[in-house]
Structures are given as structure tokens and as C-alpha cells.
Amino acid sequence: NDISKILQSIQVIDKKNLIVKEIKKENINFLYRGTNLNENLIITSAKFKGLTGKKENIEKIQSELFERKKLSQPSRIKTCGSTFKNINKDKKAWMLIKESGCENLKVGDAVISQKHCNFFVNKGNAKSKDIETLIKKVKKKVYEKTGVNLQLEIKIIGE
């Protein structure tokens, strides 16, 4: 599921002219990991329509989702989150990383998670430069092996 299923509207501030406005869900085109919204907009709030159900059923679904995520992704450690976007259902980023032999690459204390190779981990003393260098190494190797140019899911800010 995704947030577009329950979103009703968002309130935004346009950074260019400092106008506050509401945008209805119908006027938003949802994409994989994005929307068609202008980059000048800052979302300040959102309205959702929740679904009703029995408390026990909702808690069971939440618990199952949490357990599934815990089994498939690193938790309780320092990661960047999911590093690269999936190209499509058949070309998941982790598959391309593994297929390219990158799962054991590291730069200083920046390593690739053994649990899920689309998660980059700080083993303790990795600097942002280490993570960025590791990201560049993986991108290069995946491109050389598969011809796929991975796109970041995370956003790198600063110098």
C-alpha cells in the first residue's frame, strides 16, 4: 500500500511567493517514490481518511508488517535507509547490487548490509564522505556489470 490510498489533501507553502494553499489528492499525480508536485512547494500538513476496523485486526496487520520488515531489512543500526530506487519489479536495486558482486564492498566503516544490500551501514566511525564514496563505487560497478544507472533514493545535501 501507499499513502495515496488514504490521502485527502495537503497544505503547502510555495517558497517562491510564500503563498499557502491546499492541494486536493485528485490534483496530485503519484509516481514511484514521488509526485508531480513542484519542488518549490513545502508540505506543511496533510489530511487523511483512515480506515475503520477492529482493533485486534489492525494490531495483527501492523505486527505482521513490522515482523516482515524486521526479517528483511537491517534494524536498530545506523543506515541511510534504502539507498537506491528500484528500477521496476523485475530489476530491484538490491538484485542489481548483488548480481554485480558489490555486497562485500566497503569504504572505511561504511559497509553494505549483509541482511539487505540496498542498505548502507555505518559500522561506527564512517564519515559522510565514506558513505558517498561507497555509493559511487556501487553505482559504477552496477553500471559496468548490468548497464543500469542506479538512481539514489536518499538525498545527499551539503558539500
C-alpha positions in Angstrom: 0.0 0.0 0.0 1.0 3.6 -0.2 -0.1 6.9 1.3 -2.0 8.0 -1.8 -4.8 5.5 -0.9 -5.8 7.4 2.2 -4.6 11.0 1.4 -7.3 13.6 1.0 -5.3 16.8 0.6 -2.1 18.6 1.5 -1.4 22.1 2.6 1.7 23.7 1.1 3.7 26.8 1.2 5.2 28.0 -2.2 8.8 29.0 -1.4 8.8 31.4 -4.4 5.9 33.6 -3.5 5.2 32.5 0.1 1.6 31.6 -0.7 -0.2 28.9 1.4 -2.6 26.7 -0.5 -4.4 23.4 -0.3 -4.0 20.8 -3.0 -6.6 18.0 -3.3 -5.5 14.4 -3.9 -7.1 14.5 -7.3 -4.7 17.2 -8.4 -1.6 15.2 -7.5 0.0 12.7 -9.8 1.6 10.0 -7.7 4.8 8.3 -9.1 7.1 5.7 -7.7 8.8 7.5 -4.8 7.5 10.8 -5.9 4.8 13.1 -7.2 4.4 15.7 -9.9 4.4 18.5 -7.3 6.7 21.5 -7.9 9.9 21.5 -6.0 9.2 25.0 -4.7 6.4 23.6 -2.5 6.9 22.7 1.1 4.3 20.4 2.6 3.2 21.7 6.0 0.3 19.3 6.7 -1.8 16.6 5.2 -5.4 15.3 5.7 -6.0 11.6 5.6 -9.1 9.4 5.7 -8.4 6.5 7.9 -10.0 3.1 7.5 -12.0 1.6 10.3 -11.6 -1.9 11.6 -11.4 -4.0 14.8 -8.5 -3.0 17.0 -7.3 -6.6 17.2 -7.2 -7.0 13.3 -5.4 -3.7 12.9 -2.8 -4.6 15.5 -2.3 -8.0 13.9 -1.7 -6.5 10.5 0.7 -3.9 12.0 2.6 -6.6 13.8 2.9 -8.8 10.7 4.2 -5.9 8.6 6.7 -5.0 11.3 8.0 -8.5 11.6 8.3 -8.9 7.8 10.3 -5.7 7.7 12.5 -6.7 10.6 13.3 -10.0 8.9 14.2 -8.5 5.5 15.9 -5.2 6.5 18.5 -4.1 9.0 17.1 -2.6 12.1 18.5 -0.9 15.2 21.7 0.0 13.4 22.9 3.2 11.6 21.9 3.1 8.0 20.9 5.5 5.2 17.7 3.6 4.7 17.0 2.2 1.3 19.8 3.8 -0.8 18.8 3.3 -4.4 15.4 3.3 -6.2 14.1 0.1 -7.7 14.1 0.3 -11.5 10.9 -1.9 -11.7 9.5 -5.1 -10.2 12.0 -7.2 -12.1 15.0 -5.0 -11.6 15.1 -4.3 -7.9 18.2 -2.3 -6.8 19.3 -5.0 -4.3 19.3 -7.6 -7.0 21.5 -5.5 -9.3 23.9 -4.8 -6.4 24.2 -8.5 -5.6 24.4 -9.5 -9.2 27.3 -7.1 -9.7 29.2 -8.5 -6.8 29.0 -5.4 -4.6 27.6 -6.9 -1.4 31.1 -7.0 0.3 32.3 -3.6 -0.8 33.3 -1.1 2.0 34.9 2.2 2.4 36.3 2.7 5.9 33.5 2.0 8.3 30.9 2.3 5.6 29.7 -1.1 4.5 26.8 -2.8 2.7 24.3 -4.6 5.0 24.6 -8.4 4.9 20.8 -8.5 5.5 19.8 -6.3 2.6 22.4 -5.0 0.2 20.4 -1.8 -0.7 21.1 -0.6 2.9 24.5 1.1 3.6 25.6 0.8 7.1 27.8 3.0 9.4 29.8 0.4 11.5 30.7 3.1 13.9 33.1 5.8 12.5 32.1 6.2 8.9 32.1 9.8 7.6 29.6 11.1 5.1 32.5 11.0 2.5 32.9 7.3 3.2 29.2 6.6 2.5 29.2 8.8 -0.6 32.4 7.1 -1.9 30.8 3.7 -1.3 27.6 4.8 -3.2 29.7 5.9 -6.2 31.6 2.6 -6.2 28.4 0.6 -6.2 26.8 2.8 -8.9 29.9 2.4 -11.1 30.2 -1.4 -10.7 26.4 -2.0 -11.2 26.6 0.1 -14.4 29.7 -1.7 -15.7 28.1 -5.1 -15.0 24.5 -4.5 -15.9 24.2 -1.3 -17.9 21.8 0.0 -15.3 22.4 3.5 -13.9 21.1 3.3 -10.3 19.3 6.4 -9.0 19.5 7.5 -5.4 16.5 7.2 -3.2 18.2 9.1 -0.5 19.0 12.8 -1.0 22.6 14.0 -0.3 22.8 17.5 0.9 25.6 19.8 1.8 29.2 19.9 0.4 
